[in-house]
Amino acid sequence: MQFWQFAVIWFILTNLAGFAAFAADKHFAGTGRRRIMERDLILLALIGGAWGCLLGMILCRHKTRKNKFRIWIPFFCVWYIFLCIFLTYQNNHLVITHYDTGTSVGVRVVQISDLHNMNIMWDKDRITRETKALDPDIIVLTGDIADSTHTDIGSALYTAGELAKIADTYFVTGNHEYRLSEDNYFKLIDGLASAGVKVLSNSYEVVEKEGSKFVLIGLEDYSLEDNTLTALVKQAEEENGSDLKKVVLAHEPQYISNYSAAGADIVFAGHAHGGQIVLPGIGPLAAPDQWLFPKYASGIVQEGGTKMVISRGLGNSIFPFRINDFPEIVVCEI
């Protein structure tokens, strides 16, 4: 079940409970039976049932003369309207972030990360339209296009397939792909290949675009901290020479030291969701595997000769909200 589905069910149930509680308490008042405590009636409004409580007050003409009900119940109604509008905007205001790594490869890369089978404002073609307008030379999908907690393989494959019609599109796995059931995992990987997406599974491809030539290496999510990248870089240099730039797709950014030690020139990563909540004057609050106040949440960072582009991504997973951390598509000149 996706969060919005849970939220709708919760809204319906709490508001029905709020209306029923006011109606029941009105009835109890007329019969002299034990009443529902006032704090419990206000608590129902606080946890989401404010509209049901307000309707119960008005239709049953109950508690309308008490100031704490006349003030707090309408206040909670307005608060939840504001909260819904605010969170919808925060989680659906798509931004395009432009970077230039200054490495003079001469290729425009559009990065889509951490989609988590999300549709911006429930528009399944929004991401495709925005990407096409950026006129990319290649598109890279840096993991977690599907979500293991509310899996929708069809949605992920639809978006990936539409992107593959725009430009050569490459995919590497994220941690959520490995949490999928075996059937869903192979459905996703086979579906990507059928849609024209090139799955880089601890492998590399020499890419030639706009007169430029570079090595594009894709790491499986389980190979980010071992010697796999070192071996792939060595193989690429032996087969193609050491002059070509090594561009790496790796889902998780916290292993930048490993990427740098292996000789990567540019890395595209995601996973951190931009820190999910960004506190003014403080920065990102938390990220998977980096915990509080993550060092690698978004932007371009450098270690040694390696520049890493970290996408805030598009979707959410276990924690359903972004605050001050808009979903993004990255376009990068490398």
N, C-alpha and C positions, 0 to 999 in steps of 0.2 A: 504494500500500500504506500503510495506517495504521500508526502507531508500534506499537500493541499487537500487530498481526499480525507485524511485524518482530521484536518482542521474543519472541514465542512461538517463531518459527522459530529465532532465535538461541539461546534456552533449550534447545530440542530438540537442535540441532546441537552446542552446546558440551558438553552432558551426555552425548550419545552419544560424542563425542570423548574426554571424560574417562574414561568407563567403558572404552572401547576402549584408551586409552593405558595404563591400569593393567593391563588384561588382557594387553596385548602385552608390557609390561615384565616382568610375571610370567613370561610364556613365555620371553622373552629371558634372564631370570635362570637358568632351568632348562637352557637350551641353550648358555649361555656366549657368546651373541651380544652385539653392542654394545647397551648399555642406553639407555633414554630418560633424559635428564638430570632430576634431581629438581626443579630450578628450573622446568623446563617443565611438570612434572606439577602443581606448585603454581600456576603461571601459568594453567593451564587452569581450576583451581578459582576463581581470582581473577576471571577474565573471564566467569564465569557457569556453569561446569560443575561446581560444587562437589558437587551431588547425584550426578552420574554418577561423579565421583571417589570419593566416599564409598562408593557402591555397589560400585565396583571394588575398593576396599580391603577391604570386608567379604567379598564373595563370592569374591574371588581370594586372600584372606588375604595381602595384599601391603602392605608399608610400615606395618603396624599396630603395630610395635614402635618405630618412630621417632617421637620426640616432636614434631618439626616437622610431621609429617603428622597425628598424633593430635590436635594442637592446632589447626593452621590449617585443615584441611579441614572439621571440624565448625564452626569459627568462621565460615567463609565461608557455610556452609549457613544458619546462624542469621542472619547479616548480610543475606542475600538475602531471607529471610522478612520480616525487619524492614523492609527497603527497599521491598518490594512493598506491604506494609500501609501504610507511611508515605506513599508516593507516591499510592496509591489514595485514601487519605483526603484528602491535600492537594489533589488534582485533582477530587474528587467531593463534597466537603463544601460544599454550596450554602448561601450566606447571602443574606438579604434586607437590603439597605441602605436606610435611610429618610433622605430629605433634605427640607428645606423651603427654597425659594429666597427666601421672604419677599416675593414680588412680587405677592401678593394677586390672582392671576388666578382662583383658586378651582377648579382642576382637578387631579385626581390622574393622574399620568403614570407608567406602568410602562415602563421601558427595558430592552430585551434587546439586547445588543451582542456582536459577535465570537463568535457561536455556533459557527462553523466546523463545521457539521453534527455537533455533539456531542450525545450523550445522557448525562445525569447518571446514573452507575451503570448504564448501559445501559438506562435506563428512558425510553422515548421520550415518555412523557406527563408526566414529572415537572415540566418547565418550565411546561407548560400548567396543571397543577394548582396549582402555587405562584402563578402569575400570576392565575388566577381567584380565588383566596382573597384577593388584594389589592384586589379590586373596583375596577379602574382605570376612569377615564373614557375614556382613550385609551392605546394601546400604541404605542411607537416602536421600530423595529428600525434601529439605527444602523450598519449595514454588516457585511460579512464573515459573513453567515449561512451561506454556503457557503465551502468552502476549495479553493484552486486546487491544493494539493499532494496532497490525498486527497479528491477531489471526490465528493460524494454529494448530488446535486441533490434526489433523492427525499426524503431525510431532512430537508433544509432546508425544502422545500415542505410537508412534513407538519406540522412544528412551526409554521411561519408560518400555515398554513391553520387549525390548531386555535386559535391565538391570535386569529385574525380572527373566530372565533365568540364570543369573550368581549367584545370591544369594538372600536371602529374602530381599525384597525392601519395604521401608516404605515411605509414603508421607504425608506431611501436606500442607495446603493451604498457599498461600501468598496473598498479596494485589491484585495482578493482577487476580487471580482466581475469586475474588469477584467483579471485574469489568467486567467480562464476561457477556454476555447475559445469561438469564436463560437456554436457550436451550444448549448453548455451555458449561455452567458450568456442567450441568448434563451429557452431552455427555462426558466431561472430566472425571468426578468422576466415572461414570458407566464404562467408557472405562478402567480406571486404575484398577478397581476391576476385570474386565473381563480379563485383561492382567496379573493378578496375583500380582499386587501391593497392599499392605495393607494400606488403607487410615485410618489414625488415626485422628479422628474428636473429639477433646476434650475427648480423651480416652487413655487407656494405655494397654500394653501387656507385660507380663513377658516373657523375651527372654532368652533362654538357648543355649549357643554356646560354643564349645570347653571347656566344663566343667565349664563354668562360667554362672552366672545367674544374671540378672539385670532387672529393670523396665524401659521400653521405653514408654515415654509419648509424645503424639502429641497434640499440641495446634492449634486450628483454629486461623486464623489471627485476627479475631475480638475479641479474648479472651486473648490477650497477656497482657493487663494491668489491668484486673479485678482479682477476687478471684478464677477463674477456676483452675489454676495450684495448688493453695493451697489445694483446695478440692480434686483434683486428687491425690496429694501426700499423703494426709491424708487417702484417700480410699485405695491407694496401700499399705500403711504401715499397715493399719488395716487388710487387707486381706492377706498380704505376709510377714509381719514383717518389722521392721525398718532398718534391716541390709543391705538390697539390695540397690545398688546404683541406683539413679534416674537419668536417661538420658532423656533429654527433647529436642524435636524438635520444634523450634519456629522461624518463619521466620524473625522477626525483632529484631536486637540486642540492640536497645536503651532502652529496658525494662529490662535490666539485674538486676536492683535493685529488681524488682518484682520477677524475677526468683530466685534470691538469698534468698529473704525473704520467699519464698514458700518452700525452702529446696532442690532445684535442685542441684545435684552434678556436672553434665556436661550438657551443652546446645550447640546444633548445630544451628547456625543462618546464614542468608545471608543478602539479601535486600540492603545492602549498595553499592554493586558493586565495592568494594575496594576503593571507593571515586571517581571512574570514571577517573579522571585525577590526577596523583600523581606528585607533584612539587618537584624537587630535593632540599633537605635540608629543605623542609617545610612539605611535607606529602600530604595526600589526600585532594583534593580540596572541594568536595561536595558530599553529600549523601542524599537520600530521608529521610525526617523527621528529619534529623540532620543538614541540611543546610551546611553552609561553615565550612571547617576544622573539619570534623566529628571525634568524639572520638572513635567510634566503627566502623571501616571500614574493618579490616581484622586481621588475626592472632588469638592468644589466649589471652584473658583478664580474669582477676579474680576479683571477688567481694565477700568478705566473704569466704564461703566454696564452692562457685560456680565457675567453670571454663567454659568459653564460647569460642567455636571455631567459628570464623566468616569466612565464605567463600567469596572470591571476586566474585564467580559465573562465569558463562560462557557467557551469552548474555547481550545485551543492550536493552534499551526500548526507552523512549522518546528522550534522548540524544544518538545519534547513535555511538559514538566513545569512545574508551578507549585510554589513552595515558600514557605510563609508568605504566601500570596496566594490566598485561596480564591475560586473562581468566584462571581459574584454576579448577582442580579437587583436592579435599582434601582427603588425606588418614590419618587416625588418629588411633593410638593405645590408647585404653582407659583402 
